[in-house]
Amino acid sequence: MPIKLTGKAGSKMTIKKNGKAAEGKTDMDYDPEIILRVPSNKTAFEIEVDGTSVLSLNFTKATLETKD
């Protein structure tokens, strides 16, 4: 799922999946263009820029289909 952050740019960002940041996803250089893989509807993301949450995504009510 591609996402482009708009608004004020930052210097560092963290991407958390289901409340935890994976290795290499903490204090990364800021990049407004992000691609997220959503493996199931039990997946939630939070994106922080310079320590402030700027986007939360929760797919609990989503119906996900596989692509052929």
PDB file of N, H, CA, C and O in Angstrom:
ATOM      1  N   MET A   1       0.845  -1.166   0.000  1.00  0.00           N
ATOM      2  CA  MET A   1       0.000   0.000   0.000  1.00  0.00           C
ATOM      3  C   MET A   1       0.895   1.234   0.000  1.00  0.00           C
ATOM      4  O   MET A   1       1.595   1.477   0.983  1.00  0.00           O
ATOM      5  N   PRO A   2       0.890   2.017  -1.071  1.00  0.00           N
ATOM      6  CA  PRO A   2       1.730   3.222  -1.116  1.00  0.00           C
ATOM      7  C   PRO A   2       1.067   4.388  -0.383  1.00  0.00           C
ATOM      8  O   PRO A   2      -0.146   4.582  -0.461  1.00  0.00           O
ATOM      9  N   ILE A   3       1.884   5.150   0.323  1.00  0.00           N
ATOM     10  H   ILE A   3       2.869   4.993   0.386  1.00  0.00           H
ATOM     11  CA  ILE A   3       1.415   6.325   1.064  1.00  0.00           C
ATOM     12  C   ILE A   3       2.409   7.449   0.838  1.00  0.00           C
ATOM     13  O   ILE A   3       3.617   7.220   0.777  1.00  0.00           O
ATOM     14  N   LYS A   4       1.897   8.662   0.713  1.00  0.00           N
ATOM     15  H   LYS A   4       0.916   8.848   0.762  1.00  0.00           H
ATOM     16  CA  LYS A   4       2.773   9.832   0.642  1.00  0.00           C
ATOM     17  C   LYS A   4       2.346  10.803   1.732  1.00  0.00           C
ATOM     18  O   LYS A   4       1.218  11.296   1.733  1.00  0.00           O
ATOM     19  N   LEU A   5       3.251  11.068   2.650  1.00  0.00           N
ATOM     20  H   LEU A   5       4.167  10.667   2.648  1.00  0.00           H
ATOM     21  CA  LEU A   5       2.985  12.014   3.726  1.00  0.00           C
ATOM     22  C   LEU A   5       3.045  13.431   3.167  1.00  0.00           C
ATOM     23  O   LEU A   5       3.947  13.768   2.399  1.00  0.00           O
ATOM     24  N   THR A   6       2.087  14.249   3.556  1.00  0.00           N
ATOM     25  H   THR A   6       1.355  13.975   4.179  1.00  0.00           H
ATOM     26  CA  THR A   6       2.096  15.648   3.139  1.00  0.00           C
ATOM     27  C   THR A   6       2.168  16.511   4.385  1.00  0.00           C
ATOM     28  O   THR A   6       2.016  16.014   5.501  1.00  0.00           O
ATOM     29  N   GLY A   7       2.391  17.755   4.204  1.00  0.00           N
ATOM     30  H   GLY A   7       2.514  18.159   3.298  1.00  0.00           H
ATOM     31  CA  GLY A   7       2.511  18.654   5.350  1.00  0.00           C
ATOM     32  C   GLY A   7       3.975  18.912   5.666  1.00  0.00           C
ATOM     33  O   GLY A   7       4.853  18.714   4.826  1.00  0.00           O
ATOM     34  N   LYS A   8       4.217  19.349   6.868  1.00  0.00           N
ATOM     35  H   LYS A   8       3.503  19.510   7.550  1.00  0.00           H
ATOM     36  CA  LYS A   8       5.565  19.710   7.292  1.00  0.00           C
ATOM     37  C   LYS A   8       6.476  18.481   7.318  1.00  0.00           C
ATOM     38  O   LYS A   8       6.142  17.461   7.921  1.00  0.00           O
ATOM     39  N   ALA A   9       7.615  18.591   6.665  1.00  0.00           N
ATOM     40  H   ALA A   9       7.886  19.419   6.175  1.00  0.00           H
ATOM     41  CA  ALA A   9       8.599  17.508   6.657  1.00  0.00           C
ATOM     42  C   ALA A   9       9.322  17.467   7.996  1.00  0.00           C
ATOM     43  O   ALA A   9       9.353  18.449   8.737  1.00  0.00           O
ATOM     44  N   GLY A  10       9.893  16.323   8.282  1.00  0.00           N
ATOM     45  H   GLY A  10       9.868  15.525   7.680  1.00  0.00           H
ATOM     46  CA  GLY A  10      10.668  16.165   9.504  1.00  0.00           C
ATOM     47  C   GLY A  10      12.082  15.736   9.184  1.00  0.00           C
ATOM     48  O   GLY A  10      12.507  15.782   8.030  1.00  0.00           O
ATOM     49  N   SER A  11      12.806  15.321  10.199  1.00  0.00           N
ATOM     50  H   SER A  11      12.461  15.284  11.137  1.00  0.00           H
ATOM     51  CA  SER A  11      14.170  14.849   9.966  1.00  0.00           C
ATOM     52  C   SER A  11      14.296  13.344  10.206  1.00  0.00           C
ATOM     53  O   SER A  11      15.077  12.673   9.532  1.00  0.00           O
ATOM     54  N   LYS A  12      13.529  12.810  11.166  1.00  0.00           N
ATOM     55  H   LYS A  12      12.894  13.356  11.713  1.00  0.00           H
ATOM     56  CA  LYS A  12      13.582  11.373  11.482  1.00  0.00           C
ATOM     57  C   LYS A  12      12.165  10.813  11.564  1.00  0.00           C
ATOM     58  O   LYS A  12      11.221  11.528  11.900  1.00  0.00           O
ATOM     59  N   MET A  13      12.030   9.523  11.252  1.00  0.00           N
ATOM     60  H   MET A  13      12.797   8.942  10.979  1.00  0.00           H
ATOM     61  CA  MET A  13      10.722   8.896  11.338  1.00  0.00           C
ATOM     62  C   MET A  13      10.845   7.467  11.831  1.00  0.00           C
ATOM     63  O   MET A  13      11.890   6.832  11.688  1.00  0.00           O
ATOM     64  N   THR A  14       9.756   6.966  12.416  1.00  0.00           N
ATOM     65  H   THR A  14       8.907   7.482  12.532  1.00  0.00           H
ATOM     66  CA  THR A  14       9.662   5.600  12.915  1.00  0.00           C
ATOM     67  C   THR A  14       8.361   5.009  12.400  1.00  0.00           C
ATOM     68  O   THR A  14       7.322   5.670  12.415  1.00  0.00           O
ATOM     69  N   ILE A  15       8.419   3.760  11.941  1.00  0.00           N
ATOM     70  H   ILE A  15       9.262   3.223  11.928  1.00  0.00           H
ATOM     71  CA  ILE A  15       7.221   3.061  11.499  1.00  0.00           C
ATOM     72  C   ILE A  15       6.998   1.872  12.420  1.00  0.00           C
ATOM     73  O   ILE A  15       7.853   0.995  12.542  1.00  0.00           O
ATOM     74  N   LYS A  16       5.828   1.853  13.073  1.00  0.00           N
ATOM     75  H   LYS A  16       5.133   2.565  12.974  1.00  0.00           H
ATOM     76  CA  LYS A  16       5.484   0.760  13.971  1.00  0.00           C
ATOM     77  C   LYS A  16       4.387  -0.090  13.347  1.00  0.00           C
ATOM     78  O   LYS A  16       3.418   0.432  12.794  1.00  0.00           O
ATOM     79  N   LYS A  17       4.550  -1.394  13.440  1.00  0.00           N
ATOM     80  H   LYS A  17       5.337  -1.818  13.889  1.00  0.00           H
ATOM     81  CA  LYS A  17       3.533  -2.338  12.973  1.00  0.00           C
ATOM     82  C   LYS A  17       3.048  -3.092  14.193  1.00  0.00           C
ATOM     83  O   LYS A  17       3.837  -3.729  14.892  1.00  0.00           O
ATOM     84  N   ASN A  18       1.748  -3.021  14.450  1.00  0.00           N
ATOM     85  H   ASN A  18       1.107  -2.504  13.883  1.00  0.00           H
ATOM     86  CA  ASN A  18       1.141  -3.645  15.631  1.00  0.00           C
ATOM     87  C   ASN A  18       1.857  -3.234  16.916  1.00  0.00           C
ATOM     88  O   ASN A  18       2.089  -4.053  17.805  1.00  0.00           O
ATOM     89  N   GLY A  19       2.201  -1.949  16.993  1.00  0.00           N
ATOM     90  H   GLY A  19       2.013  -1.284  16.271  1.00  0.00           H
ATOM     91  CA  GLY A  19       2.763  -1.382  18.206  1.00  0.00           C
ATOM     92  C   GLY A  19       4.266  -1.494  18.370  1.00  0.00           C
ATOM     93  O   GLY A  19       4.824  -0.966  19.332  1.00  0.00           O
ATOM     94  N   LYS A  20       4.940  -2.182  17.435  1.00  0.00           N
ATOM     95  H   LYS A  20       4.487  -2.611  16.653  1.00  0.00           H
ATOM     96  CA  LYS A  20       6.392  -2.365  17.562  1.00  0.00           C
ATOM     97  C   LYS A  20       7.096  -1.946  16.283  1.00  0.00           C
ATOM     98  O   LYS A  20       6.614  -2.194  15.178  1.00  0.00           O
ATOM     99  N   ALA A  21       8.240  -1.309  16.452  1.00  0.00           N
ATOM    100  H   ALA A  21       8.632  -1.107  17.350  1.00  0.00           H
ATOM    101  CA  ALA A  21       9.065  -0.944  15.308  1.00  0.00           C
ATOM    102  C   ALA A  21      10.043  -2.086  15.030  1.00  0.00           C
ATOM    103  O   ALA A  21      10.762  -2.526  15.928  1.00  0.00           O
ATOM    104  N   ALA A  22      10.065  -2.557  13.802  1.00  0.00           N
ATOM    105  H   ALA A  22       9.481  -2.200  13.073  1.00  0.00           H
ATOM    106  CA  ALA A  22      10.997  -3.615  13.410  1.00  0.00           C
ATOM    107  C   ALA A  22      12.407  -3.039  13.326  1.00  0.00           C
ATOM    108  O   ALA A  22      12.597  -1.823  13.299  1.00  0.00           O
ATOM    109  N   GLU A  23      13.375  -3.923  13.286  1.00  0.00           N
ATOM    110  H   GLU A  23      13.221  -4.911  13.308  1.00  0.00           H
ATOM    111  CA  GLU A  23      14.766  -3.491  13.167  1.00  0.00           C
ATOM    112  C   GLU A  23      14.938  -2.621  11.927  1.00  0.00           C
ATOM    113  O   GLU A  23      14.494  -2.984  10.838  1.00  0.00           O
ATOM    114  N   GLY A  24      15.578  -1.483  12.098  1.00  0.00           N
ATOM    115  H   GLY A  24      15.939  -1.188  12.982  1.00  0.00           H
ATOM    116  CA  GLY A  24      15.812  -0.572  10.992  1.00  0.00           C
ATOM    117  C   GLY A  24      14.654   0.375  10.703  1.00  0.00           C
ATOM    118  O   GLY A  24      14.744   1.189   9.784  1.00  0.00           O
ATOM    119  N   LYS A  25      13.572   0.285  11.466  1.00  0.00           N
ATOM    120  H   LYS A  25      13.499  -0.376  12.212  1.00  0.00           H
ATOM    121  CA  LYS A  25      12.402   1.140  11.232  1.00  0.00           C
ATOM    122  C   LYS A  25      12.254   2.228  12.286  1.00  0.00           C
ATOM    123  O   LYS A  25      11.208   2.871  12.373  1.00  0.00           O
ATOM    124  N   THR A  26      13.299   2.436  13.091  1.00  0.00           N
ATOM    125  H   THR A  26      14.148   1.913  13.020  1.00  0.00           H
ATOM    126  CA  THR A  26      13.298   3.463  14.130  1.00  0.00           C
ATOM    127  C   THR A  26      14.313   4.538  13.775  1.00  0.00           C
ATOM    128  O   THR A  26      15.430   4.236  13.354  1.00  0.00           O
ATOM    129  N   ASP A  27      13.920   5.786  13.946  1.00  0.00           N
ATOM    130  H   ASP A  27      13.013   6.031  14.288  1.00  0.00           H
ATOM    131  CA  ASP A  27      14.806   6.932  13.695  1.00  0.00           C
ATOM    132  C   ASP A  27      15.461   6.872  12.323  1.00  0.00           C
ATOM    133  O   ASP A  27      16.651   7.152  12.174  1.00  0.00           O
ATOM    134  N   MET A  28      14.663   6.501  11.319  1.00  0.00           N
ATOM    135  H   MET A  28      13.697   6.274  11.440  1.00  0.00           H
ATOM    136  CA  MET A  28      15.152   6.502   9.927  1.00  0.00           C
ATOM    137  C   MET A  28      15.158   7.940   9.416  1.00  0.00           C
ATOM    138  O   MET A  28      14.464   8.798   9.963  1.00  0.00           O
ATOM    139  N   ASP A  29      15.932   8.202   8.382  1.00  0.00           N
ATOM    140  H   ASP A  29      16.496   7.505   7.938  1.00  0.00           H
ATOM    141  CA  ASP A  29      15.858   9.503   7.735  1.00  0.00           C
ATOM    142  C   ASP A  29      14.453   9.683   7.175  1.00  0.00           C
ATOM    143  O   ASP A  29      13.872   8.737   6.644  1.00  0.00           O
ATOM    144  N   TYR A  30      13.913  10.870   7.286  1.00  0.00           N
ATOM    145  H   TYR A  30      14.386  11.638   7.717  1.00  0.00           H
ATOM    146  CA  TYR A  30      12.558  11.160   6.832  1.00  0.00           C
ATOM    147  C   TYR A  30      12.436  10.949   5.326  1.00  0.00           C
ATOM    148  O   TYR A  30      13.262  11.427   4.547  1.00  0.00           O
ATOM    149  N   ASP A  31      11.397  10.227   4.934  1.00  0.00           N
ATOM    150  H   ASP A  31      10.727   9.838   5.566  1.00  0.00           H
ATOM    151  CA  ASP A  31      11.058  10.017   3.531  1.00  0.00           C
ATOM    152  C   ASP A  31       9.539  10.006   3.446  1.00  0.00           C
ATOM    153  O   ASP A  31       8.911   9.114   4.017  1.00  0.00           O
ATOM    154  N   PRO A  32       8.922  10.965   2.752  1.00  0.00           N
ATOM    155  CA  PRO A  32       7.467  11.043   2.729  1.00  0.00           C
ATOM    156  C   PRO A  32       6.793   9.930   1.922  1.00  0.00           C
ATOM    157  O   PRO A  32       5.588   9.719   2.057  1.00  0.00           O
ATOM    158  N   GLU A  33       7.540   9.226   1.097  1.00  0.00           N
ATOM    159  H   GLU A  33       8.519   9.398   0.987  1.00  0.00           H
ATOM    160  CA  GLU A  33       6.956   8.164   0.286  1.00  0.00           C
ATOM    161  C   GLU A  33       7.238   6.810   0.930  1.00  0.00           C
ATOM    162  O   GLU A  33       8.389   6.404   1.087  1.00  0.00           O
ATOM    163  N   ILE A  34       6.142   6.112   1.302  1.00  0.00           N
ATOM    164  H   ILE A  34       5.207   6.442   1.175  1.00  0.00           H
ATOM    165  CA  ILE A  34       6.229   4.878   2.078  1.00  0.00           C
ATOM    166  C   ILE A  34       5.402   3.798   1.397  1.00  0.00           C
ATOM    167  O   ILE A  34       4.336   4.077   0.848  1.00  0.00           O
ATOM    168  N   ILE A  35       5.891   2.576   1.433  1.00  0.00           N
ATOM    169  H   ILE A  35       6.757   2.349   1.879  1.00  0.00           H
ATOM    170  CA  ILE A  35       5.110   1.432   0.975  1.00  0.00           C
ATOM    171  C   ILE A  35       4.960   0.480   2.154  1.00  0.00           C
ATOM    172  O   ILE A  35       5.949   0.054   2.750  1.00  0.00           O
ATOM    173  N   LEU A  36       3.709   0.147   2.484  1.00  0.00           N
ATOM    174  H   LEU A  36       2.906   0.493   2.000  1.00  0.00           H
ATOM    175  CA  LEU A  36       3.420  -0.746   3.603  1.00  0.00           C
ATOM    176  C   LEU A  36       2.817  -2.042   3.080  1.00  0.00           C
ATOM    177  O   LEU A  36       1.984  -2.022   2.174  1.00  0.00           O
ATOM    178  N   ARG A  37       3.229  -3.144   3.637  1.00  0.00           N
ATOM    179  H   ARG A  37       3.906  -3.160   4.373  1.00  0.00           H
ATOM    180  CA  ARG A  37       2.644  -4.445   3.311  1.00  0.00           C
ATOM    181  C   ARG A  37       1.627  -4.775   4.398  1.00  0.00           C
ATOM    182  O   ARG A  37       1.952  -4.775   5.586  1.00  0.00           O
ATOM    183  N   VAL A  38       0.400  -5.054   3.984  1.00  0.00           N
ATOM    184  H   VAL A  38       0.136  -5.054   3.019  1.00  0.00           H
ATOM    185  CA  VAL A  38      -0.683  -5.348   4.919  1.00  0.00           C
ATOM    186  C   VAL A  38      -1.019  -6.832   4.780  1.00  0.00           C
ATOM    187  O   VAL A  38      -1.803  -7.199   3.904  1.00  0.00           O
ATOM    188  N   PRO A  39      -0.444  -7.697   5.627  1.00  0.00           N
ATOM    189  CA  PRO A  39      -0.632  -9.134   5.473  1.00  0.00           C
ATOM    190  C   PRO A  39      -1.983  -9.663   5.940  1.00  0.00           C
ATOM    191  O   PRO A  39      -2.428 -10.709   5.468  1.00  0.00           O
ATOM    192  N   SER A  40      -2.644  -8.961   6.858  1.00  0.00           N
ATOM    193  H   SER A  40      -2.282  -8.111   7.242  1.00  0.00           H
ATOM    194  CA  SER A  40      -3.946  -9.421   7.341  1.00  0.00           C
ATOM    195  C   SER A  40      -4.709  -8.247   7.929  1.00  0.00           C
ATOM    196  O   SER A  40      -4.161  -7.161   8.123  1.00  0.00           O
ATOM    197  N   ASN A  41      -5.991  -8.488   8.209  1.00  0.00           N
ATOM    198  H   ASN A  41      -6.436  -9.370   8.051  1.00  0.00           H
ATOM    199  CA  ASN A  41      -6.785  -7.413   8.799  1.00  0.00           C
ATOM    200  C   ASN A  41      -6.511  -7.253  10.299  1.00  0.00           C
ATOM    201  O   ASN A  41      -7.190  -6.478  10.973  1.00  0.00           O
ATOM    202  N   LYS A  42      -5.541  -7.966  10.810  1.00  0.00           N
ATOM    203  H   LYS A  42      -4.990  -8.596  10.262  1.00  0.00           H
ATOM    204  CA  LYS A  42      -5.101  -7.792  12.205  1.00  0.00           C
ATOM    205  C   LYS A  42      -3.886  -6.867  12.274  1.00  0.00           C
ATOM    206  O   LYS A  42      -3.201  -6.797  13.294  1.00  0.00           O
ATOM    207  N   THR A  43      -3.633  -6.164  11.180  1.00  0.00           N
ATOM    208  H   THR A  43      -4.190  -6.220  10.352  1.00  0.00           H
ATOM    209  CA  THR A  43      -2.461  -5.306  11.070  1.00  0.00           C
ATOM    210  C   THR A  43      -2.842  -3.849  11.328  1.00  0.00           C
ATOM    211  O   THR A  43      -3.865  -3.362  10.847  1.00  0.00           O
ATOM    212  N   ALA A  44      -1.998  -3.168  12.097  1.00  0.00           N
ATOM    213  H   ALA A  44      -1.166  -3.563  12.488  1.00  0.00           H
ATOM    214  CA  ALA A  44      -2.160  -1.733  12.351  1.00  0.00           C
ATOM    215  C   ALA A  44      -0.784  -1.082  12.244  1.00  0.00           C
ATOM    216  O   ALA A  44       0.222  -1.668  12.645  1.00  0.00           O
ATOM    217  N   PHE A  45      -0.748   0.114  11.711  1.00  0.00           N
ATOM    218  H   PHE A  45      -1.565   0.591  11.386  1.00  0.00           H
ATOM    219  CA  PHE A  45       0.504   0.857  11.574  1.00  0.00           C
ATOM    220  C   PHE A  45       0.380   2.201  12.264  1.00  0.00           C
ATOM    221  O   PHE A  45      -0.702   2.782  12.349  1.00  0.00           O
ATOM    222  N   GLU A  46       1.517   2.683  12.754  1.00  0.00           N
ATOM    223  H   GLU A  46       2.396   2.211  12.685  1.00  0.00           H
ATOM    224  CA  GLU A  46       1.614   4.047  13.260  1.00  0.00           C
ATOM    225  C   GLU A  46       2.910   4.624  12.708  1.00  0.00           C
ATOM    226  O   GLU A  46       3.962   3.990  12.778  1.00  0.00           O
ATOM    227  N   ILE A  47       2.825   5.815  12.166  1.00  0.00           N
ATOM    228  H   ILE A  47       1.970   6.330  12.109  1.00  0.00           H
ATOM    229  CA  ILE A  47       4.008   6.490  11.636  1.00  0.00           C
ATOM    230  C   ILE A  47       4.258   7.720  12.488  1.00  0.00           C
ATOM    231  O   ILE A  47       3.377   8.561  12.672  1.00  0.00           O
ATOM    232  N   GLU A  48       5.477   7.809  13.006  1.00  0.00           N
ATOM    233  H   GLU A  48       6.192   7.126  12.857  1.00  0.00           H
ATOM    234  CA  GLU A  48       5.886   8.949  13.823  1.00  0.00           C
ATOM    235  C   GLU A  48       6.948   9.731  13.073  1.00  0.00           C
ATOM    236  O   GLU A  48       7.845   9.152  12.460  1.00  0.00           O
ATOM    237  N   VAL A  49       6.841  11.035  13.127  1.00  0.00           N
ATOM    238  H   VAL A  49       6.113  11.505  13.626  1.00  0.00           H
ATOM    239  CA  VAL A  49       7.856  11.915  12.542  1.00  0.00           C
ATOM    240  C   VAL A  49       8.374  12.805  13.660  1.00  0.00           C
ATOM    241  O   VAL A  49       7.607  13.517  14.308  1.00  0.00           O
ATOM    242  N   ASP A  50       9.673  12.757  13.876  1.00  0.00           N
ATOM    243  H   ASP A  50      10.295  12.178  13.349  1.00  0.00           H
ATOM    244  CA  ASP A  50      10.327  13.519  14.949  1.00  0.00           C
ATOM    245  C   ASP A  50       9.635  13.302  16.297  1.00  0.00           C
ATOM    246  O   ASP A  50       9.455  14.243  17.070  1.00  0.00           O
ATOM    247  N   GLY A  51       9.247  12.039  16.569  1.00  0.00           N
ATOM    248  H   GLY A  51       9.394  11.275  15.941  1.00  0.00           H
ATOM    249  CA  GLY A  51       8.677  11.665  17.856  1.00  0.00           C
ATOM    250  C   GLY A  51       7.187  11.931  18.015  1.00  0.00           C
ATOM    251  O   GLY A  51       6.626  11.653  19.075  1.00  0.00           O
ATOM    252  N   THR A  52       6.533  12.465  16.985  1.00  0.00           N
ATOM    253  H   THR A  52       6.988  12.691  16.124  1.00  0.00           H
ATOM    254  CA  THR A  52       5.102  12.763  17.047  1.00  0.00           C
ATOM    255  C   THR A  52       4.343  11.874  16.075  1.00  0.00           C
ATOM    256  O   THR A  52       4.720  11.769  14.907  1.00  0.00           O
ATOM    257  N   SER A  53       3.289  11.241  16.539  1.00  0.00           N
ATOM    258  H   SER A  53       2.983  11.327  17.487  1.00  0.00           H
ATOM    259  CA  SER A  53       2.469  10.401  15.672  1.00  0.00           C
ATOM    260  C   SER A  53       1.779  11.270  14.623  1.00  0.00           C
ATOM    261  O   SER A  53       1.102  12.240  14.963  1.00  0.00           O
ATOM    262  N   VAL A  54       1.953  10.919  13.341  1.00  0.00           N
ATOM    263  H   VAL A  54       2.503  10.131  13.064  1.00  0.00           H
ATOM    264  CA  VAL A  54       1.327  11.701  12.270  1.00  0.00           C
ATOM    265  C   VAL A  54       0.298  10.892  11.489  1.00  0.00           C
ATOM    266  O   VAL A  54      -0.519  11.466  10.769  1.00  0.00           O
ATOM    267  N   LEU A  55       0.327   9.556  11.622  1.00  0.00           N
ATOM    268  H   LEU A  55       0.991   9.090  12.207  1.00  0.00           H
ATOM    269  CA  LEU A  55      -0.621   8.731  10.883  1.00  0.00           C
ATOM    270  C   LEU A  55      -0.796   7.395  11.581  1.00  0.00           C
ATOM    271  O   LEU A  55       0.180   6.746  11.957  1.00  0.00           O
ATOM    272  N   SER A  56      -2.046   6.991  11.752  1.00  0.00           N
ATOM    273  H   SER A  56      -2.839   7.518  11.446  1.00  0.00           H
ATOM    274  CA  SER A  56      -2.367   5.665  12.283  1.00  0.00           C
ATOM    275  C   SER A  56      -3.309   4.987  11.304  1.00  0.00           C
ATOM    276  O   SER A  56      -4.277   5.588  10.837  1.00  0.00           O
ATOM    277  N   LEU A  57      -3.017   3.730  11.000  1.00  0.00           N
ATOM    278  H   LEU A  57      -2.232   3.242  11.380  1.00  0.00           H
ATOM    279  CA  LEU A  57      -3.851   2.938  10.093  1.00  0.00           C
ATOM    280  C   LEU A  57      -4.204   1.631  10.772  1.00  0.00           C
ATOM    281  O   LEU A  57      -3.329   0.933  11.286  1.00  0.00           O
ATOM    282  N   ASN A  58      -5.490   1.299  10.774  1.00  0.00           N
ATOM    283  H   ASN A  58      -6.200   1.865  10.356  1.00  0.00           H
ATOM    284  CA  ASN A  58      -5.954   0.064  11.389  1.00  0.00           C
ATOM    285  C   ASN A  58      -6.849  -0.644  10.377  1.00  0.00           C
ATOM    286  O   ASN A  58      -7.806  -0.051   9.880  1.00  0.00           O
ATOM    287  N   PHE A  59      -6.550  -1.899  10.067  1.00  0.00           N
ATOM    288  H   PHE A  59      -5.772  -2.381  10.471  1.00  0.00           H
ATOM    289  CA  PHE A  59      -7.251  -2.638   9.028  1.00  0.00           C
ATOM    290  C   PHE A  59      -8.228  -3.673   9.581  1.00  0.00           C
ATOM    291  O   PHE A  59      -8.604  -4.603   8.868  1.00  0.00           O
ATOM    292  N   THR A  60      -8.646  -3.526  10.839  1.00  0.00           N
ATOM    293  H   THR A  60      -8.341  -2.770  11.418  1.00  0.00           H
ATOM    294  CA  THR A  60      -9.519  -4.489  11.495  1.00  0.00           C
ATOM    295  C   THR A  60     -10.791  -4.770  10.691  1.00  0.00           C
ATOM    296  O   THR A  60     -11.207  -5.924  10.582  1.00  0.00           O
ATOM    297  N   LYS A  61     -11.397  -3.754  10.141  1.00  0.00           N
ATOM    298  H   LYS A  61     -11.060  -2.817  10.230  1.00  0.00           H
ATOM    299  CA  LYS A  61     -12.658  -3.929   9.421  1.00  0.00           C
ATOM    300  C   LYS A  61     -12.477  -4.104   7.903  1.00  0.00           C
ATOM    301  O   LYS A  61     -13.452  -4.131   7.153  1.00  0.00           O
ATOM    302  N   ALA A  62     -11.227  -4.222   7.471  1.00  0.00           N
ATOM    303  H   ALA A  62     -10.435  -4.200   8.081  1.00  0.00           H
ATOM    304  CA  ALA A  62     -10.953  -4.369   6.045  1.00  0.00           C
ATOM    305  C   ALA A  62     -11.162  -5.804   5.566  1.00  0.00           C
ATOM    306  O   ALA A  62     -10.927  -6.764   6.300  1.00  0.00           O
ATOM    307  N   THR A  63     -11.603  -5.922   4.335  1.00  0.00           N
ATOM    308  H   THR A  63     -11.794  -5.142   3.739  1.00  0.00           H
ATOM    309  CA  THR A  63     -11.677  -7.223   3.682  1.00  0.00           C
ATOM    310  C   THR A  63     -10.521  -7.263   2.689  1.00  0.00           C
ATOM    311  O   THR A  63     -10.503  -6.509   1.716  1.00  0.00           O
ATOM    312  N   LEU A  64      -9.569  -8.135   2.937  1.00  0.00           N
ATOM    313  H   LEU A  64      -9.583  -8.747   3.728  1.00  0.00           H
ATOM    314  CA  LEU A  64      -8.389  -8.216   2.091  1.00  0.00           C
ATOM    315  C   LEU A  64      -8.500  -9.410   1.163  1.00  0.00           C
ATOM    316  O   LEU A  64      -8.886 -10.501   1.583  1.00  0.00           O
ATOM    317  N   GLU A  65      -8.162  -9.198  -0.097  1.00  0.00           N
ATOM    318  H   GLU A  65      -7.849  -8.312  -0.438  1.00  0.00           H
ATOM    319  CA  GLU A  65      -8.201 -10.276  -1.081  1.00  0.00           C
ATOM    320  C   GLU A  65      -6.816 -10.453  -1.670  1.00  0.00           C
ATOM    321  O   GLU A  65      -6.062  -9.487  -1.791  1.00  0.00           O
ATOM    322  N   THR A  66      -6.477 -11.678  -2.035  1.00  0.00           N
ATOM    323  H   THR A  66      -7.089 -12.462  -1.936  1.00  0.00           H
ATOM    324  CA  THR A  66      -5.191 -11.925  -2.678  1.00  0.00           C
ATOM    325  C   THR A  66      -5.274 -11.482  -4.133  1.00  0.00           C
ATOM    326  O   THR A  66      -6.338 -11.518  -4.751  1.00  0.00           O
ATOM    327  N   LYS A  67      -4.149 -11.073  -4.656  1.00  0.00           N
ATOM    328  H   LYS A  67      -3.285 -11.044  -4.154  1.00  0.00           H
ATOM    329  CA  LYS A  67      -4.070 -10.600  -6.028  1.00  0.00           C
ATOM    330  C   LYS A  67      -3.433 -11.705  -6.872  1.00  0.00           C
ATOM    331  O   LYS A  67      -2.387 -12.244  -6.510  1.00  0.00           O
ATOM    332  N   ASP A  68      -4.058 -12.032  -7.979  1.00  0.00           N
ATOM    333  H   ASP A  68      -4.907 -11.594  -8.273  1.00  0.00           H
ATOM    334  CA  ASP A  68      -3.519 -13.079  -8.873  1.00  0.00           C
ATOM    335  C   ASP A  68      -2.432 -12.545  -9.758  1.00  0.00           C
ATOM    336  O   ASP A  68      -1.872 -13.286 -10.566  1.00  0.00           O
TER     337      ASP A  68
END
